[in-house]
Amino acid sequence: MNPSMTNLFPFPEFNFEKAPFLIAGPCSAETPEQLRATVSELVKQNIQLIRAGVWKPRTRPNGFEGIGALALPWIESIKKEYPVRFAIEVAAANHVEEALKSGIDVLWIGARSTVNPFTVQEIAESLRGVDIPVLIKNPVNPDLALWLGAFERLESVGLTRLGAIHRGFSNYRDTIHRNSPMWQIPIEFRTIRPEIPMINDPSHISGKRILVPEIAQKALDLNFDGLMIESHYQPDTAWTDAAQQLTPEALGELIGYLKTRKIHFEGPDALHQLEEIRQQIDESDRELLEAFARRMHLVEKIGEYKKANNVAAFQRERWQEVFQSRPEWGRKLGLNSEAVEEIYRVIHQESIRKQTEILDK
């Protein structure tokens, strides 16, 4: 676990060393009865921080956009009954004002807000001088700079207790997930800002409750610090995101199923073996780069030939041939064909760039 989690959520009753930090609750606060019934069941699963959508920014109009400030007294009442704290999404300065007035414990900035620097700046200014944990979801589109920039805007007004939520990215090619996880982006985020806790939101990545366990475990395998999972006492009747919410009982079963991983290897023998394997990986990487350099040399020769014959850099038929054959070659070698596709997209982009450079000389 990231030691900074204890600074982000200074709740002494939670043991950060033995389990991931868990946030759970309904996508939307719908009625006082629904919220209370869900919280009462989540408490039995030892959930201490409840998520509940009060304001719900939606992609298209005329959908349910949350109860709004009317739900805040319900939260205040429930907090008096149960030993829980609440996290809600804020998307404007007036949301922040209402949330703070009602004693909300944790705020988060949603993906549709993170994508807009003006919105993030407005929220940041409304929090100037306030000491409260704030979580920032990745933007809807896969833009690491926007995500990092949101943190910089909040830090510029003095906020220090910040955490990231990885909820996946819009990707029209992904037919499995609601939002493609694109794991490389949160990994790169953690490389740049390792001190910021990273929480995974398998509910919004999956869009389907059946996929939530697999994604949650993948996040823990990648050493994420916590999980935010949507839970509703009657998910099939939920007003929003019914298909991805778990019952509190199913959430409890999931918690028991999840495996946490050690951060470091233990013992000199394990470290020695690891170092030997890493050396082999280093050698394989050198071989890969040498092969790539050979390929790019051939690309340059093709570029010169196209220039001499006044032929365009991009040849659609050739690209289709490469794009169809390489994933199949990879599959026969036991490789993930989707990963091979992505690799060759990058290789093709660099090949076109190099040939265009030659044509323009």
Order of alpha helices (4+ residues) and beta strands (2+ residues): alpha-beta-alpha-beta-alpha-beta-alpha-beta-alpha-alpha-beta-alpha-beta-alpha-beta-alpha-alpha-beta-alpha-alpha-alpha-alpha
